[in-house]
């Protein structure tokens, strides 16, 4: 039986402010995979997660796991959270401070009136999964932040939910523990084979953990794709700017032929482009266009570079030493670019090589 999580036409409008938090969001999370909702604060990712959890009531749309319908606004069906068979971990962990670890994890099973022997066995199994079986008799205040996060995860999976929902569960951890925790969390998800939806604004988390990433902005889904496609073939300018360090260079298009084109800069310099855009926008000769390139793909050239294809001259406007590398902002006839180099560049000008396969045309 197919148990994909399917979100269709999800819209949430707040009556008090008449503002739209999310608009016509469509996402299918394949069973057993890890999907991250990624975007800046206020983009609608947590609202989407809360609608799946039943903590928010959408204005329109449907949510189901396989044939199990949890929300269908057209039929006025919105199941309460306790009837959705989902597990959720909040940013604050939301542990009961007066309960020991064992009782925190067992809470949902006790509400379900499970036999005591079953409760004991399943709690012990869940605590073993997160490596905390020896801390069952401690209270939350006796645990570190990382341990509290693991207790919250054990509590979320003890009921064997259809889907695990995670709302920035690592944000309260310090940087080093957070990096280790995301590796451990991804490993746990794969071990359990549980369908997971994760909310974060941290790009490194999203790329390290996800099978699929849903990039959101202003309540709308901008792109839903595997991490590599999000990075290499952004659907629009927002995705390109939000993910990684991206620069844009502008000019007039020439020789547009399917996936290939030439961008003529104001100086007359030519950039050949051989990378397919994810956008459905149809380009034509004479269009004014912006081409995106990642800063790490720009190559700083030495003497005799002016004769090489896709070479652009630039003036250095700022330089920053970052320890392992230098970061430069340079000005070309097509606009400002950012680039990185392990070497300090002498002088105020340079030549750059922009690989044709690393430049992509983007619609606004």
VORO-743772 format. One record per atom (N, C-alpha, C): x, y, z; residue in one letter. Coordinates in steps of 0.05 Angstrom, whole numbers, padded with zeros to 5 digits, always signed. Layout:
N
XYZa;...
% end
This chain:
364
+00017-00024+00000x;+00000+00000+00000x;+00017+00025+00000x;+00010+00044-00017x;+00025+00069-00019x;+00018+00087+00004x;+00038+00096+00020x;+00034+00113+00043x;+00048+00140+00040x;+00049+00150+00015x;+00061+00177+00011x;+00044+00198+00025x;+00058+00218+00035x;+00044+00242+00046x;+00039+00261+00023x;+00013+00267+00018x;+00006+00283-00005x;-00008+00309+00005x;+00003+00331-00002x;-00008+00357+00004x;-00017+00370-00022x;-00042+00377-00024x;-00053+00388-00049x;-00068+00414-00044x;-00060+00435-00059x;-00074+00460-00059x;-00076+00473-00031x;-00056+00469-00014x;-00058+00478+00013x;-00055+00509+00015x;-00076+00521+00027x;-00076+00550+00030x;-00085+00557+00058x;-00072+00577+00070x;-00079+00586+00096x;-00080+00616+00097x;-00104+00627+00102x;-00108+00656+00103x;-00118+00662+00131x;-00105+00681+00144x;-00112+00689+00171x;-00135+00710+00170x;-00157+00704+00183x;-00180+00721+00181x;-00175+00748+00194x;-00160+00748+00216x;-00156+00773+00231x;-00141+00794+00215x;-00120+00785+00200x;-00104+00804+00185x;-00109+00803+00155x;-00125+00784+00147x;-00131+00779+00118x;-00106+00774+00102x;-00085+00765+00115x;-00060+00758+00101x;-00059+00728+00095x;-00045+00722+00073x;-00043+00694+00065x;-00016+00683+00074x;-00016+00663+00091x;+00008+00652+00101x;+00020+00632+00082x;+00003+00616+00069x;+00012+00597+00048x;-00009+00597+00026x;+00000+00594+00001x;-00019+00596-00021x;-00014+00573-00041x;-00033+00555-00043x;-00034+00534-00063x;-00008+00517-00063x;-00001+00507-00040x;+00024+00490-00037x;+00017+00461-00044x;+00033+00450-00062x;+00030+00422-00071x;+00056+00407-00067x;+00056+00387-00050x;+00080+00372-00044x;+00073+00343-00040x;+00088+00325-00052x;+00085+00296-00047x;+00111+00286-00035x;+00109+00276-00011x;+00132+00265+00003x;+00130+00234+00001x;+00149+00223-00014x;+00148+00194-00018x;+00153+00179+00009x;+00139+00157+00011x;+00141+00141+00036x;+00170+00134+00042x;+00178+00138+00067x;+00205+00131+00076x;+00227+00151+00069x;+00219+00174+00058x;+00239+00194+00050x;+00240+00217+00070x;+00260+00234+00067x;+00264+00257+00084x;+00262+00282+00067x;+00241+00298+00073x;+00237+00323+00058x;+00240+00347+00077x;+00254+00367+00068x;+00257+00392+00084x;+00242+00415+00072x;+00228+00429+00089x;+00216+00455+00081x;+00235+00476+00088x;+00246+00490+00069x;+00268+00509+00073x;+00260+00536+00063x;+00268+00556+00079x;+00262+00584+00070x;+00267+00603+00093x;+00266+00629+00087x;+00271+00650+00108x;+00248+00651+00127x;+00251+00665+00149x;+00230+00669+00169x;+00205+00682+00156x;+00182+00671+00162x;+00157+00682+00151x;+00150+00671+00124x;+00164+00651+00114x;+00159+00641+00087x;+00135+00622+00086x;+00126+00612+00109x;+00103+00594+00109x;+00110+00565+00115x;+00136+00559+00120x;+00144+00531+00124x;+00132+00519+00149x;+00133+00533+00172x;+00122+00523+00197x;+00091+00522+00195x;+00079+00541+00182x;+00050+00540+00178x;+00041+00515+00163x;+00057+00508+00142x;+00052+00484+00126x;+00054+00459+00144x;+00075+00458+00160x;+00079+00435+00178x;+00056+00433+00198x;+00048+00456+00209x;+00026+00456+00229x;+00000+00448+00217x;-00004+00454+00192x;-00029+00445+00178x;-00028+00415+00175x;-00005+00403+00169x;-00003+00374+00168x;-00008+00362+00195x;+00003+00374+00216x;+00000+00364+00243x;-00029+00367+00254x;-00044+00385+00242x;-00071+00390+00252x;-00072+00412+00273x;-00050+00426+00276x;-00048+00448+00295x;-00059+00474+00283x;-00060+00475+00256x;-00072+00498+00242x;-00093+00487+00223x;-00114+00502+00220x;-00135+00494+00201x;-00132+00510+00175x;-00127+00497+00153x;-00123+00511+00128x;-00149+00522+00117x;-00147+00543+00100x;-00170+00554+00087x;-00179+00537+00064x;-00160+00524+00051x;-00166+00507+00028x;-00145+00486+00026x;-00152+00464+00012x;-00133+00443+00006x;-00139+00417+00020x;-00122+00397+00014x;-00125+00370+00027x;-00098+00359+00034x;-00098+00342+00055x;-00074+00329+00064x;-00081+00300+00070x;-00065+00281+00059x;-00071+00253+00065x;-00045+00237+00065x;-00046+00214+00078x;-00024+00195+00077x;-00036+00170+00064x;-00028+00164+00040x;-00040+00143+00025x;-00070+00149+00022x;-00087+00130+00031x;-00116+00133+00029x;-00127+00146+00055x;-00110+00151+00074x;-00119+00162+00100x;-00120+00192+00098x;-00145+00203+00096x;-00148+00232+00092x;-00150+00246+00120x;-00132+00265+00124x;-00131+00280+00149x;-00144+00307+00146x;-00142+00319+00123x;-00154+00345+00117x;-00166+00345+00089x;-00190+00354+00087x;-00203+00359+00061x;-00223+00381+00065x;-00214+00406+00059x;-00232+00429+00065x;-00257+00428+00048x;-00255+00416+00024x;-00279+00415+00007x;-00301+00398+00019x;-00293+00379+00036x;-00313+00362+00050x;-00316+00370+00079x;-00304+00393+00087x;-00304+00402+00114x;-00294+00381+00134x;-00272+00368+00126x;-00260+00347+00142x;-00233+00357+00152x;-00230+00360+00178x;-00204+00367+00190x;-00201+00350+00215x;-00185+00329+00214x;-00181+00312+00238x;-00164+00327+00259x;-00170+00323+00284x;-00153+00335+00305x;-00126+00321+00306x;-00106+00334+00318x;-00079+00322+00318x;-00077+00294+00329x;-00093+00288+00350x;-00091+00261+00363x;-00102+00239+00345x;-00116+00245+00324x;-00127+00225+00306x;-00111+00222+00280x;-00089+00235+00278x;-00073+00235+00253x;-00051+00215+00252x;-00044+00203+00275x;-00023+00183+00277x;+00003+00193+00267x;+00010+00218+00275x;+00035+00231+00268x;+00052+00235+00292x;+00078+00236+00288x;+00096+00243+00310x;+00107+00271+00305x;+00111+00287+00326x;+00121+00314+00322x;+00141+00322+00343x;+00162+00335+00335x;+00182+00346+00353x;+00183+00376+00349x;+00178+00391+00371x;+00177+00420+00369x;+00205+00432+00374x;+00208+00457+00366x;+00233+00471+00370x;+00241+00472+00400x;+00221+00474+00417x;+00227+00476+00446x;+00227+00449+00460x;+00222+00427+00444x;+00221+00399+00454x;+00195+00394+00469x;+00184+00413+00485x;+00159+00411+00499x;+00157+00386+00516x;+00178+00381+00532x;+00178+00359+00551x;+00164+00367+00576x;+00150+00348+00589x;+00137+00353+00614x;+00158+00355+00636x;+00162+00378+00649x;+00184+00381+00668x;+00181+00364+00694x;+00156+00358+00701x;+00151+00343+00725x;+00152+00313+00721x;+00156+00304+00696x;+00157+00275+00690x;+00185+00267+00684x;+00192+00243+00692x;+00217+00231+00685x;+00218+00224+00655x;+00241+00218+00645x;+00245+00212+00617x;+00226+00190+00608x;+00225+00168+00624x;+00208+00145+00617x;+00179+00154+00614x;+00169+00170+00632x;+00141+00178+00632x;+00136+00198+00609x;+00155+00214+00603x;+00152+00232+00580x;+00148+00216+00554x;+00165+00196+00550x;+00163+00180+00526x;+00138+00163+00526x;+00130+00154+00549x;+00106+00136+00551x;+00080+00150+00550x;+00080+00176+00551x;+00055+00192+00555x;+00033+00185+00535x;+00041+00185+00509x;+00021+00179+00488x;+00010+00151+00490x;+00027+00132+00497x;+00019+00104+00499x;-00001+00101+00522x;+00004+00115+00544x;-00014+00114+00566x;-00042+00126+00559x;-00042+00147+00543x;-00067+00159+00534x;-00082+00139+00517x;-00068+00122+00502x;-00080+00102+00485x;-00088+00077+00501x;-00082+00078+00528x;-00089+00056+00546x;-00077+00029+00537x;-00051+00031+00529x;-00036+00007+00521x;-00030-00009+00546x;-00027-00035+00544x;-00019-00052+00567x;+00008-00043+00578x;+00012-00045+00604x;+00036-00035+00617x;+00061-00049+00607x;+00059-00075+00601x;+00083-00090+00590x;+00090-00079+00563x;+00070-00073+00546x;+00076-00062+00520x;+00088-00035+00522x;+00077-00018+00540x;+00088+00009+00544x;+00118+00007+00552x;+00124-00010+00571x;+00151-00012+00580x;+00170-00021+00558x;+00162-00041+00542x;+00178-00051+00521x;+00183-00030+00499x;+00162-00015+00491x;+00164+00004+00470x;+00180+00029+00478x;+00177+00037+00503x;+00192+00059+00513x;+00222+00052+00514x;+00228+00028+00524x;+00256+00019+00525x;+00268+00018+00497x;+00252+00008+00478x;+00262+00006+00450x;+00267+00034+00438x;+00249+00053+00444x;+00252+00081+00434x;+00276+00095+00446x;+00280+00091+00472x;+00303+00103+00486x;+00329+00091+00476x;+00328+00065+00470x;+00352+00052+00459x;+00359+00063+00432x;+00339+00069+00416x;+00343+00080+00389x;+00358+00106+00390x;+00352+00122+00411x;+00365+00149+00413x;+00388+00148+00433x;+00395+00125+00443x;+00419+00122+00460x;+00415+00133+00488x;+00391+00132+00499x;+00386+00144+00525x;+00373+00124+00545x;+00376+00098+00539x;+00362+00078+00556x;+00371+00080+00585x;+00396+00089+00590x;+00406+00091+00618x;+00396+00116+00633x;+00382+00134+00619x;+00373+00159+00631x;+00343+00160+00635x;+00330+00137+00635x;+00301+00136+00637x;+00290+00148+00663x;+00306+00147+00685x;+00296+00157+00711x;+00303+00186+00717x;+00315+00200+00697x;+00322+00228+00701x;+00299+00246+00693x;+00300+00271+00704x;+00281+00291+00696x;+00293+00308+00674x;+00276+00322+00658x;+00287+00338+00636x;+00308+00358+00644x;+00305+00370+00668x;+00324+00391+00676x;+00352+00379+00682x;+00353+00353+00685x;+00379+00339+00690x;+00393+00331+00664x;+00381+00338+00641x;+00392+00331+00616x;+00404+00355+00601x;+00423+00349+00583x;+00433+00370+00566x;+00413+00376+00544x;+00418+00398+00529x;+00399+00404+00507x;+00398+00382+00486x;+00421+00370+00479x;+00421+00348+00460x;+00406+00324+00470x;+00408+00318+00496x;+00394+00295+00508x;+00364+00301+00508x;+00356+00325+00514x;+00327+00332+00514x;+00316+00329+00486x;+00332+00337+00466x;+00323+00334+00438x;+00318+00304+00431x;+00336+00287+00442x;+00333+00258+00436x;+00309+00246+00451x;+00303+00256+00474x;+00279+00247+00489x;+00254+00255+00473x;+00254+00279+00462x;+00231+00288+00446x;+00228+00271+00421x;+00250+00263+00409x;+00248+00245+00386x;+00238+00217+00394x;+00248+00207+00416x;+00239+00181+00426x;+00209+00182+00431x;+00199+00203+00443x;+00170+00206+00448x;+00155+00207+00422x;+00166+00220+00401x;+00152+00223+00376x;+00150+00197+00360x;+00170+00179+00363x;+00169+00154+00348x;+00159+00130+00363x;+00154+00133+00389x;+00146+00110+00405x;+00118+00099+00397x;+00101+00117+00386x;+00075+00108+00377x;+00075+00097+00348x;+00099+00095+00336x;+00102+00085+00309x;+00084+00101+00290x;+00089+00127+00287x;+00072+00144+00271x;+00076+00139+00241x;+00056+00147+00226x;+00057+00146+00196x;+00078+00165+00186x;+00080+00189+00198x;+00098+00210+00189x;+00110+00224+00213x;+00135+00231+00211x;+00149+00245+00232x;+00152+00274+00223x;+00143+00293+00240x;+00145+00322+00234x;+00165+00335+00253x;+00183+00350+00242x;+00205+00362+00258x;+00206+00392+00253x;+00201+00408+00273x;+00200+00437+00270x;+00226+00449+00283x;+00246+00452+00267x;+00272+00463+00275x;+00282+00451+00301x;+00284+00425+00304x;+00290+00412+00330x;+00320+00416+00338x;+00337+00425+00319x;+00365+00428+00326x;+00373+00457+00332x;+00355+00475+00330x;+00362+00503+00331x;+00371+00513+00358x;+00365+00498+00379x;+00373+00505+00406x;+00400+00494+00414x;+00412+00478+00396x;+00438+00466+00402x;+00461+00483+00392x;+00484+00481+00405x;+00507+00497+00396x;+00518+00484+00370x;+00535+00499+00356x;+00542+00492+00328x;+00554+00464+00326x;+00573+00457+00343x;+00586+00431+00341x;+00567+00408+00346x;+00551+00410+00368x;+00531+00389+00374x;+00510+00387+00352x;+00503+00410+00341x;+00483+00411+00320x;+00492+00396+00296x;+00517+00399+00289x;+00528+00385+00265x;+00528+00355+00269x;+00535+00346+00293x;+00535+00317+00299x;+00506+00307+00300x;+00488+00324+00311x;+00460+00315+00315x;+00446+00311+00288x;+00453+00327+00268x;+00439+00323+00242x;+00448+00297+00229x;+00473+00289+00233x;+00482+00264+00222x;+00468+00241+00236x;+00466+00243+00262x;+00453+00223+00278x;+00423+00221+00271x;+00410+00244+00268x;+00381+00245+00263x;+00376+00233+00235x;+00392+00239+00215x;+00388+00227+00189x;+00392+00197+00190x;+00412+00188+00205x;+00416+00160+00208x;+00392+00146+00221x;+00381+00159+00241x;+00357+00147+00255x;+00334+00145+00236x;+00329+00166+00220x;+00307+00166+00201x;+00310+00144+00181x;+00334+00139+00171x;+00339+00118+00152x;+00336+00091+00165x;+00345+00088+00190x;+00342+00063+00204x;+00313+00055+00208x;+00296+00075+00215x;+00268+00070+00219x;+00252+00069+00193x;+00263+00081+00172x;+00249+00082+00147x;+00223+00098+00148x;+00223+00118+00166x;+00198+00134+00170x;+00197+00159+00153x;+00174+00164+00141x;+00170+00188+00125x;+00173+00212+00143x;+00190+00231+00135x;+00197+00253+00152x;+00195+00280+00138x;+00183+00300+00151x;+00182+00327+00141x;+00196+00345+00162x;+00216+00360+00153x;+00233+00375+00171x;+00232+00404+00163x;+00230+00422+00182x;+00229+00451+00177x;+00255+00463+00187x;+00267+00479+00170x;+00291+00494+00178x;+00296+00518+00160x;+00312+00537+00169x;+00321+00559+00152x;+00351+00555+00146x;+00363+00533+00157x;+00391+00528+00155x;+00396+00511+00130x;+00410+00523+00110x;+00415+00509+00085x;+00432+00485+00088x;+00453+00486+00105x;+00471+00464+00108x;+00456+00440+00120x;+00438+00444+00138x;+00421+00423+00149x;+00405+00410+00126x;+00392+00427+00111x;+00374+00417+00090x;+00390+00400+00070x;+00413+00409+00062x;+00428+00395+00041x;+00441+00369+00053x;+00448+00369+00078x;+00461+00346+00090x;+00441+00323+00096x;+00416+00330+00100x;+00397+00310+00110x;+00376+00301+00091x;+00371+00317+00070x;+00346+00313+00055x;+00348+00296+00030x;+00327+00282+00024x;+00323+00270-00003x;+00311+00290-00022x;+00293+00307-00011x;+00280+00328-00027x;+00279+00353-00010x;+00281+00376-00024x;+00279+00402-00010x;+00257+00418-00023x;+00239+00430-00007x;+00218+00448-00016x;+00226+00476-00008x;+00235+00492-00027x;+00242+00520-00021x;+00217+00537-00022x;+00213+00553+00000x;+00189+00569+00002x;+00196+00598+00005x;+00179+00616-00005x;+00182+00645-00001x;+00154+00658-00003x;+00148+00675+00016x;+00123+00691+00016x;+00099+00672+00013x;+00100+00649+00027x;+00077+00631+00027x;+00075+00614+00003x;+00093+00616-00016x;+00091+00600-00041x;+00114+00581-00044x;+00109+00558-00056x;+00129+00538-00062x;+00145+00547-00086x;+00170+00552-00083x;+00187+00562-00106x;+00199+00540-00122x;+00207+00518-00108x;+00219+00496-00122x;+00218+00472-00103x;+00212+00448-00115x;+00212+00423-00099x;+00228+00403-00115x;+00252+00396-00105x;+00270+00379-00121x;+00292+00368-00102x;+00308+00349-00112x;+00330+00339-00096x;+00351+00361-00091x;+00367+00359-00070x;+00386+00380-00063x;+00404+00388-00087x;+00415+00369-00101x;+00433+00376-00123x;+00419+00392-00145x;+00394+00386-00151x;+00380+00401-00171x;+00374+00429-00161x;+00367+00432-00135x;+00362+00458-00124x;+00386+00476-00127x;+00410+00464-00122x;+00434+00480-00123x;+00443+00485-00152x;+00443+00464-00169x;+00454+00467-00196x;+00434+00479-00215x;+00408+00475-00211x;+00388+00485-00230x;+00366+00499-00216x;+00371+00522-00203x;+00350+00536-00188x;+00328+00544-00207x;+00303+00544-00198x;+00280+00549-00215x;+00276+00579-00221x;+00286+00596-00203x;+00282+00625-00207x;+00303+00640-00192x;+00302+00666-00193x;+00322+00683-00181x;+00322+00681-00151x;+00298+00678-00139x;+00297+00676-00110x;+00313+00651-00100x;+00308+00629-00113x;+00322+00604-00104x;+00352+00607-00108x;+00360+00618-00130x;+00388+00622-00136x;+00402+00640-00115x;+00388+00662-00107x;+00399+00680-00087x;+00399+00669-00059x;+00378+00654-00053x;+00375+00644-00026x;+00394+00621-00020x;+00399+00604-00040x;+00416+00581-00036x;+00445+00587-00044x;+00463+00585-00025x;+00491+00589-00031x;+00498+00618-00036x;+00521+00623-00047x;+00530+00650-00054x;+00529+00653-00085x;+00511+00669-00094x;+00506+00672-00123x;+00510+00700-00132x;+00522+00704-00155x;+00524+00730-00168x;+00508+00731-00194x;+00501+00755-00202x;+00486+00758-00227x;+00500+00777-00245x;+00501+00770-00271x;+00514+00787-00290x;+00494+00791-00313x;+00491+00816-00322x;+00469+00822-00341x;+00480+00830-00368x;+00464+00826-00389x;+00471+00833-00416x;+00448+00827-00435x;+00454+00827-00461x;+00435+00822-00482x;+00440+00795-00494x;+00419+00779-00497x;+00422+00752-00508x;+00426+00752-00538x;+00443+00734-00547x;+00448+00729-00575x;+00449+00699-00580x;+00444+00691-00604x;+00447+00663-00612x;+00433+00643-00594x;+00409+00650-00586x;+00393+00632-00569x;+00385+00608-00586x;+00393+00584-00575x;+00387+00559-00589x;+00382+00537-00569x;+00357+00534-00560x;+00351+00514-00541x;+00365+00519-00514x;+00383+00501-00507x;+00397+00503-00481x;+00421+00521-00483x;+00428+00531-00506x;+00452+00547-00510x;+00444+00576-00516x;+00462+00595-00508x;+00458+00623-00515x;+00485+00637-00510x;+00486+00662-00519x;+00509+00679-00514x;+00499+00705-00502x;+00512+00714-00480x;+00505+00738-00466x;+00526+00759-00473x;+00517+00781-00485x;+00535+00803-00492x;+00534+00825-00470x;+00557+00830-00457x;+00558+00850-00436x;+00560+00878-00448x;+00557+00898-00432x;+00558+00926-00441x;+00585+00932-00454x;+00606+00919-00444x;+00633+00923-00455x;+00638+00910-00482x;+00619+00893-00490x;+00622+00877-00515x;+00633+00850-00509x;+00642+00844-00485x;+00651+00817-00478x;+00628+00797-00480x;+00634+00773-00489x;+00614+00752-00494x;+00617+00729-00474x;+00594+00720-00464x;+00594+00697-00446x;+00576+00675-00459x;+00588+00653-00465x;+00573+00630-00476x;+00561+00615-00453x;+00535+00607-00456x;+00520+00594-00435x;+00511+00567-00446x;+00517+00546-00432x;+00510+00519-00441x;+00495+00503-00419x;+00482+00517-00401x;+00469+00503-00380x;+00439+00506-00382x;+00425+00485-00381x;+00395+00486-00383x;+00383+00498-00359x;+00365+00517-00363x;+00351+00529-00341x;+00327+00511-00332x;+00321+00511-00306x;+00298+00496-00297x;+00272+00511-00303x;+00274+00537-00309x;+00251+00553-00314x;+00238+00546-00341x;+00212+00550-00343x;+00197+00545-00368x;+00198+00570-00385x;+00211+00591-00376x;+00212+00616-00391x;+00226+00611-00418x;+00215+00622-00440x;+00227+00619-00466x;+00242+00644-00473x;+00269+00641-00476x;+00286+00664-00483x;+00288+00667-00513x;+00294+00692-00522x;+00298+00698-00550x;+00319+00719-00554x;+00330+00720-00578x;+00351+00739-00584x;+00341+00768-00578x;+00359+00784-00566x;+00352+00811-00560x;+00341+00816-00532x;+00335+00794-00518x;+00325+00796-00490x;+00347+00807-00472x;+00339+00824-00454x;+00357+00833-00432x;+00355+00811-00410x;+00377+00800-00402x;+00376+00777-00384x;+00397+00779-00362x;+00391+00764-00341x;+00410+00762-00319x;+00418+00733-00317x;+00445+00728-00316x;+00456+00702-00314x;+00467+00698-00286x;+00462+00675-00274x;+00472+00670-00247x;+00496+00651-00248x;+00514+00656-00229x;+00537+00638-00226x;+00545+00637-00197x;+00552+00613-00187x;+00561+00609-00160x;+00589+00620-00157x;+00595+00633-00134x;+00621+00646-00130x;+00644+00626-00132x;+00639+00601-00123x;+00661+00582-00123x;+00667+00571-00151x;+00650+00577-00171x;+00654+00568-00198x;+00671+00588-00214x;+00674+00612-00204x;+00689+00633-00218x;+00719+00627-00215x;+00733+00627-00237x;+00762+00621-00236x;+00778+00647-00242x;+00796+00653-00224x;+00814+00677-00227x;+00837+00668-00245x;+00842+00684-00267x;+00862+00677-00287x;+00887+00695-00284x;+00908+00684-00295x;+00934+00699-00295x;+00938+00712-00322x;+00963+00718-00329x;+00969+00733-00353x;+00960+00718-00378x;+00954+00733-00399x;+00946+00721-00424x;+00918+00710-00425x;+00902+00718-00405x;+00875+00707-00402x;+00855+00719-00421x;+00860+00743-00431x;+00840+00757-00447x;+00831+00742-00472x;+00848+00724-00482x;+00841+00710-00507x;+00824+00685-00502x;+00819+00678-00477x;+00805+00653-00471x;+00774+00658-00472x;+00760+00638-00481x;+00730+00639-00481x;+00720+00645-00453x;+00698+00661-00453x;+00684+00668-00428x;+00702+00681-00407x;+00719+00698-00417x;+00737+00714-00399x;+00726+00742-00396x;+00725+00752-00372x;+00714+00778-00366x;+00734+00793-00349x;+00739+00818-00356x;+00756+00835-00339x;+00740+00848-00317x;+00752+00851-00294x;+00738+00862-00271x;+00757+00878-00253x;+00745+00898-00239x;+00760+00914-00220x;+00751+00905-00192x;+00771+00902-00174x;+00765+00893-00147x;+00755+00917-00131x;+00732+00914-00118x;+00721+00936-00102x;+00722+00930-00072x;+00725+00905-00065x;+00729+00898-00036x;+00742+00871-00034x;+00757+00867-00012x;+00769+00841-00007x;+00768+00835+00023x;+00762+00809+00029x;+00758+00801+00057x;+00774+00775+00061x;+00790+00775+00082x;+00806+00751+00089x;+00790+00734+00108x;+00785+00709+00101x;+00768+00691+00117x;+00784+00668+00129x;+00810+00670+00128x;+00827+00649+00140x;+00835+00629+00119x;+00817+00611+00111x;+00823+00591+00091x;+00822+00601+00063x;+00810+00626+00059x;+00807+00636+00032x;+00803+00666+00033x;+00805+00679+00010x;+00798+00707+00007x;+00772+00709-00008x;+00756+00728+00000x;+00731+00733-00014x;+00732+00761-00026x;+00725+00763-00052x;+00727+00789-00066x;+00700+00796-00078x;+00695+00822-00079x;+00673+00834-00095x;+00686+00849-00118x;+00677+00842-00142x;+00689+00855-00165x;+00667+00867-00182x;+00675+00888-00198x;+00656+00902-00215x;+00663+00896-00244x;+00643+00887-00259x;+00645+00882-00288x;+00626+00901-00303x;+00627+00900-00329x;+00608+00916-00344x;+00580+00905-00343x;+00577+00881-00332x;+00551+00869-00329x;+00541+00868-00300x;+00556+00882-00282x;+00548+00883-00254x;+00569+00872-00235x;+00562+00871-00209x;+00581+00862-00189x;+00580+00832-00186x;+00603+00819-00181x;+00604+00791-00175x;+00620+00786-00150x;+00614+00764-00137x;+00630+00756-00114x;+00645+00730-00122x;+00670+00729-00113x;+00686+00705-00120x;+00704+00699-00096x;+00715+00675-00096x;+00733+00666-00075x;+00759+00655-00086x;+00780+00659-00071x;+00806+00649-00080x;+00823+00642-00056x;+00839+00621-00058x;+00856+00613-00036x;+00881+00631-00035x;+00885+00646-00057x;+00909+00663-00059x;+00901+00692-00057x;+00918+00709-00045x;+00914+00738-00045x;+00920+00749-00073x;+00902+00764-00084x;+00905+00776-00110x;+00917+00804-00108x;+00939+00808-00122x;+00952+00833-00121x;+00940+00852-00142x;+00941+00878-00137x;+00931+00897-00155x;+00901+00902-00152x;+00890+00919-00169x;+00861+00926-00167x;+00844+00915-00190x;+00856+00899-00208x;+00840+00888-00229x;+00848+00859-00234x;+00832+00844-00249x;+00837+00816-00255x;+00821+00807-00278x;+00827+00783-00289x;+00811+00770-00309x;+00798+00746-00296x;+00773+00740-00303x;+00759+00718-00292x;+00749+00700-00315x;+00749+00674-00309x;+00737+00654-00328x;+00711+00644-00315x;+00689+00647-00331x;+00663+00638-00322x;+00655+00613-00338x;+00658+00589-00328x;+00652+00565-00343x;+00624+00565-00355x;+00621+00560-00381x;+00595+00560-00394x;+00575+00541-00381x;+00584+00519-00370x;+00566+00499-00358x;+00558+00507-00330x;+00570+00529-00319x;+00563+00538-00292x;+00547+00563-00292x;+00540+00573-00316x;+00523+00598-00318x;+00495+00589-00325x;+00475+00601-00312x;+00448+00594-00318x;+00430+00619-00320x;+00414+00620-00341x;+00395+00642-00344x;+00371+00638-00327x;+00363+00659-00313x;+00341+00657-00295x;+00320+00679-00300x;+00295+00671-00301x;+00273+00690-00301x;+00270+00702-00273x;+00259+00725-00271x;+00255+00738-00245x;+00236+00721-00228x;
% end
